[in-house]
Amino acid sequence: MKVAPLIAALDAAGRRRVLVHTGQHYDEQMSKTFFEELGLPQPDHHLGVGSASHAVQTARVMEAFEQVLLSVRPGWVVVVGDVNSTLACALVTSKLREEIDCRIAHVEAGLRSHDWGMPEEVNRVLTDRLSDLLLTPSRDAEPNLLAEGLDPKRIVFVGNVMIDTLFMHLPRAQERALWREMGVERKGYVLSTLHRPSNVDSRDNLAAILGGLTRIADDMPVILPLHPRTRKMVNQFGLGDLLRQLKVREPLGYVDMLSLSDGAAVVLTDSGGLQEETTALQVPCVTLREQTERPITISEGTNAMAPWPPTAAGIHQAYLDARAPAKVRRATRPEGWDGCAAARIVEALT
C-alpha cells in the first residue's frame, strides 16, 4: 500500500526504478493478491526469504539484497515502513554507500511508540539513523527525529503515502460493499484485526481480546478476518470456542478490507495502517495495544487506545466509548493526508 503510489509517481515522472520484493510477507493472500489489486508491476527481483526468526529473516534479506545492490548500483534505495526488510535493506546499503555511491531514503520516518519491546520500534529507529533522507508522514514525526540528534536538513515532510492508495481505491471499495455479502448493514457491524505478537502470542491477552469481541458481538456483529499467525495461536491455546460468536473470515485483499473498514461502525485493531486508514475514513477506531507510534490518529483523528493490559470488560467499554457521536465530529484529517504524498516523495528524491 505504501509502494504502489510511489511506483506510479516515479513512472509518471519518467524516473527509472527497480522493484525488489523480499518475500518477507510470503502468504499468498498477503502478497500476490495485493500486487494484483494495487496494480503493482511484477517485482524485478524476488528474494523469497520467507518466514523465520527476526535474526534469520533479517540476515536472509541482507544476504540476498547485497547481490541486487551490487548489480543494480542505484542512486537511491527507498525503504518503507518498519518491517525487518526495511532495516535489512538499509543496513546493507549503509555498508555499501560509498562503494556504489548510493543513498537511503526512508518513507514513514520518525514514527515512535517508545516501546522497545516491539521489533518494529527497533527497525524504525535504526533505519532512521542510517538514512540520508527522512520522509515523514505527519508533523509529529519531526520532533522525534530532532530529539534523537538527527540533522534537520535530512528531514522532509511529505505526508502519508498510504492515504494516496486509500483515496485511489475507495470508490471501488465502496462499490464492492462486501458487508452486504456478509449479511450485515453498513455501519451496523464492527471490524477487527489481530496479528501482533504482544496480543496473539500471549494466551491471556488473546483470550481477553477475543472475550471482549464476544461481548461486543452481543450488541453488534463482529467481523474478524483471521491472520494466519492468529489462527495458529488460537488453535495452540485451545481458544476456538471464543470465535463461535464472531464472523470469522480468511485474510482479505486490500479492496475488500477497505470496503469493510469504510462500512464499519467501529474498527478494533492492532494494525498501524488501520489506525491511519480509519482516521482518513472518519471511522472510529480502538487500538488494541499498549502504545501507538501514530499518536496523531488520537490527537487529530478517530483513534483511541483500549485499556492495557487488555481485559474483556475494558475492550467492551472502549467500543462503547468509540460509538459516542462526538467522537467522529471532532476528528480531522491530518495535514498531508491528501492523496499527493507520493508526488512529494518523488520531488524530494530529485
C-alpha positions in Angstrom: 0.0 0.0 0.0 3.0 2.3 0.6 4.9 1.2 -2.5 2.1 1.2 -5.2 1.6 5.0 -5.3 5.3 5.6 -5.2 5.9 3.3 -8.2 3.1 5.1 -10.1 4.6 8.6 -9.3 8.1 7.5 -10.3 6.8 6.2 -13.6 4.8 9.3 -14.2 7.9 11.4 -13.6 9.9 9.2 -16.0 12.3 8.0 -13.3 14.0 4.6 -13.8 13.1 2.4 -10.8 13.8 -1.2 -9.8 11.2 -3.0 -7.6 12.5 -5.6 -5.0 10.2 -7.9 -3.2 12.0 -9.5 -0.3 9.4 -12.2 0.3 9.1 -11.4 4.0 5.3 -11.3 3.5 5.0 -14.7 1.8 1.4 -15.6 2.3 -0.5 -15.7 -1.0 -3.3 -13.5 0.3 -0.8 -11.0 1.7 1.4 -10.8 -1.3 0.1 -11.9 -4.8 -3.4 -10.6 -4.2 -2.2 -7.2 -3.0 0.1 -6.8 -6.0 -2.8 -7.6 -8.4 -5.3 -5.3 -6.6 -3.0 -2.4 -6.3 -1.8 -2.5 -9.9 1.8 -3.1 -8.9 4.1 -4.4 -11.6 5.9 -7.7 -11.1 9.0 -7.3 -9.0 12.3 -7.0 -10.9 13.8 -9.1 -8.1 12.1 -11.5 -5.7 14.3 -12.6 -2.8 12.0 -15.2 -1.4 13.2 -15.1 2.2 10.0 -16.4 3.8 9.3 -16.8 7.4 11.9 -17.2 10.2 13.1 -15.7 13.4 13.8 -11.9 13.4 17.6 -12.5 13.2 17.4 -15.2 10.5 14.9 -13.3 8.4 16.9 -10.1 8.6 20.1 -11.9 7.7 18.5 -13.7 4.7 17.3 -10.3 3.3 20.7 -8.8 3.8 22.5 -11.6 2.1 20.2 -11.6 -0.9 19.8 -7.9 -1.2 23.5 -7.3 -1.3 23.8 -9.1 -4.6 20.9 -7.0 -6.1 22.5 -3.8 -4.8 25.9 -4.6 -6.3 24.3 -5.5 -9.6 21.9 -2.6 -10.0 24.0 0.1 -8.2 21.1 2.6 -7.8 21.4 6.2 -6.8 18.7 5.8 -4.1 17.5 2.8 -2.1 13.9 3.7 -0.9 12.7 1.6 2.1 9.2 1.9 3.6 7.7 1.3 7.0 9.2 -0.7 9.9 9.4 -4.4 9.0 12.5 -6.5 9.1 13.1 -6.0 5.4 13.2 -2.2 5.9 16.1 -2.4 8.4 17.9 -5.2 6.5 18.0 -3.3 3.2 19.0 -0.1 5.0 21.9 -1.9 6.7 23.2 -3.4 3.5 23.0 -0.1 1.7 24.8 1.8 4.5 27.7 -0.6 4.3 28.0 -0.1 0.5 27.0 3.6 0.4 30.5 4.9 -0.5 31.4 2.0 -2.8 28.4 2.3 -5.1 27.6 6.0 -4.4 24.1 5.3 -3.2 21.8 7.0 -0.6 19.0 5.7 1.6 15.5 7.3 1.8 13.1 6.1 4.5 9.4 6.6 3.8 7.4 6.9 7.0 10.4 8.1 9.0 10.1 9.4 12.6 7.2 7.4 13.9 7.9 6.2 17.5 5.9 4.1 20.0 8.8 4.4 22.6 8.2 0.7 23.2 11.5 -1.2 22.7 9.6 -4.5 23.2 8.2 -4.0 19.7 10.5 -5.3 17.0 9.1 -2.6 14.7 10.4 0.1 17.0 14.0 -1.2 16.7 13.6 -1.3 13.0 12.2 2.3 12.8 14.9 3.9 15.0 17.9 2.1 13.4 16.6 2.7 9.8 16.2 6.4 10.5 19.7 6.6 12.0 21.1 5.1 8.7 19.0 7.1 6.3 20.2 10.1 4.3 16.6 11.3 3.6 13.9 11.1 6.3 10.4 11.3 4.7 7.9 12.0 7.4 4.2 11.1 7.2 2.9 13.6 9.8 4.1 16.7 11.6 4.6 14.9 14.9 7.4 12.8 13.4 10.0 15.5 13.1 10.3 16.3 16.8 11.1 12.6 17.4 13.9 12.7 14.9 15.3 16.0 16.3 15.2 14.6 19.8 17.5 11.8 18.6 20.0 14.3 17.3 19.3 13.8 13.6 20.2 16.6 11.2 17.1 18.7 10.3 18.4 19.1 6.8 17.7 15.3 6.3 14.0 15.6 7.2 11.3 16.3 4.6 7.6 16.3 5.4 5.8 14.6 2.6 2.6 13.3 4.2 1.1 9.8 4.4 1.6 7.8 1.2 -0.8 5.1 2.4 -3.6 7.6 2.1 -2.8 8.0 -1.6 -3.6 4.3 -2.1 -6.8 4.6 0.0 -8.2 7.5 -2.0 -7.3 5.8 -5.2 -9.2 2.6 -4.4 -12.0 3.9 -2.2 -14.6 4.3 -5.0 -14.1 0.6 -6.0 -14.2 -0.5 -2.3 -17.5 1.4 -1.7 -19.0 -0.2 -4.9 -17.7 -3.6 -3.7 -19.9 -3.3 -0.5 -18.5 -6.6 0.9 -20.5 -6.1 4.1 -23.7 -6.8 2.1 -22.5 -10.2 1.1 -21.8 -11.0 4.8 -25.4 -10.3 5.8 -24.8 -7.1 7.7 -25.8 -3.5 7.3 -23.5 -0.6 6.5 -22.5 1.0 9.9 -24.2 -2.0 11.6 -21.1 -4.1 12.3 -17.7 -4.0 14.0 -14.5 -4.9 12.1 -11.5 -6.3 14.0 -8.0 -7.5 13.1 -5.3 -9.1 15.3 -1.8 -10.1 14.4 0.8 -8.6 16.7 2.9 -10.9 18.9 2.1 -8.9 22.1 -1.5 -9.8 21.5 -1.6 -13.2 19.9 1.4 -14.9 21.4 0.1 -14.4 24.9 -2.7 -16.7 25.9 -4.0 -14.2 28.5 -4.0 -11.3 26.1 -5.5 -13.2 23.2 -8.3 -14.7 25.4 -9.1 -11.2 26.8 -9.3 -9.6 23.4 -11.5 -12.4 21.9 -13.6 -12.3 25.0 -14.1 -8.6 24.5 -15.1 -9.1 20.9 -17.6 -11.8 22.0 -19.2 -9.2 24.4 -19.4 -6.7 21.6 -21.0 -9.4 19.3 -23.9 -9.5 21.7 -24.6 -5.9 20.6 -23.4 -5.8 17.1 -22.0 -8.4 14.6 -18.1 -8.6 14.7 -16.2 -9.5 11.5 -12.8 -10.9 12.1 -10.5 -11.7 9.1 -8.2 -14.1 10.9 -4.5 -13.6 10.3 -2.5 -16.9 9.8 -0.4 -16.2 12.9 -3.6 -15.5 15.0 -5.3 -18.7 13.8 -2.3 -20.7 14.7 -2.2 -19.3 18.2 -5.9 -19.7 18.7 -5.6 -23.4 17.9 -2.4 -23.8 20.0 -4.0 -22.2 23.1 -7.3 -24.0 22.6 -9.4 -20.8 22.3 -11.5 -21.9 19.4 -14.8 -21.5 21.4 -14.2 -17.8 21.6 -14.6 -17.5 17.9 -18.1 -19.0 17.7 -20.0 -15.7 18.0 -17.7 -13.9 15.6 -18.0 -13.7 11.8 -14.5 -15.2 11.1 -13.1 -14.8 7.6 -9.9 -15.8 5.9 -7.5 -12.9 5.3 -8.8 -10.4 2.8 -7.2 -8.4 0.0 -6.8 -4.7 0.1 -10.0 -3.6 -1.6 -12.2 -6.0 0.5 -10.6 -4.8 3.7 -11.1 -1.2 2.7 -14.7 -1.9 1.8 -15.3 -3.4 5.3 -13.3 -0.6 7.1 -15.3 2.1 5.3 -18.6 0.4 6.2 -17.8 -0.4 9.8 -19.4 1.4 12.8 -16.2 0.8 14.8 -12.8 -0.8 14.0 -10.8 -2.6 16.7 -7.3 -3.4 15.7 -3.6 -3.7 16.5 -2.6 -2.6 13.0 -0.8 0.6 12.5 -2.1 1.0 9.0 -5.7 0.6 10.0 -5.3 3.4 12.6 -4.3 5.7 9.8 -7.0 4.5 7.3 -9.8 4.8 9.8 -8.8 8.4 10.5 -8.8 9.2 6.8 -12.2 7.5 6.5 -13.6 9.2 9.7 -14.4 5.8 11.2 -14.0 5.4 15.0 -11.1 3.1 15.8 -9.9 1.4 19.0 -6.3 0.3 19.1 -5.6 -2.9 21.0 -2.0 -2.1 22.0 -0.2 -0.6 24.9 1.2 2.3 22.8 0.9 3.6 19.3 3.6 5.1 17.0 0.8 7.1 15.4 -0.4 9.4 18.1 -1.7 11.9 15.5 -4.6 9.5 14.9 -5.6 10.1 18.5 -4.9 13.9 18.8 -6.4 14.7 15.4 -8.2 11.6 14.2 -10.7 9.0 15.2 -8.5 6.6 17.2 -8.5 5.8 20.9 -6.4 3.3 22.9 -8.0 0.4 24.7 -7.1 0.0 28.4 -3.9 -2.0 28.9 -3.3 -4.8 29.7 -6.4 -6.0 27.8 -9.5 -7.2 29.5 -12.8 -8.2 28.0 -14.6 -5.6 30.0 -12.1 -2.8 29.1 -12.3 -3.6 25.4 -16.1 -3.7 25.5 -16.1 -0.3 27.2 -13.7 1.2 24.7 -16.0 0.0 22.0 -19.0 1.8 23.7 -16.9 5.0 24.1 -15.9 4.9 20.4 -19.5 4.8 19.3 -20.2 8.1 21.1 -21.4 10.6 18.4 -19.0 13.3 19.4 -16.0 11.0 18.5 -16.1 11.5 14.8 -17.4 15.0 14.8 -14.3 16.4 16.5 -11.9 14.4 14.3 -10.0 15.9 11.4 -7.8 14.6 8.6 -4.1 15.4 9.4 -2.1 17.6 7.1 -0.5 15.9 4.2 -3.1 13.0 4.2 -4.4 14.3 0.9 -3.5 11.7 -1.7 -0.5 13.6 -3.0 2.3 12.2 -0.8 3.9 10.1 -3.5 4.4 13.1 -5.7 6.1 14.9 -2.9 8.4 11.9 -2.2 9.5 11.8 -5.9 10.2 15.6 -5.7 12.3 15.0 -2.6 14.3 12.4 -4.3 15.1 14.6 -7.3 
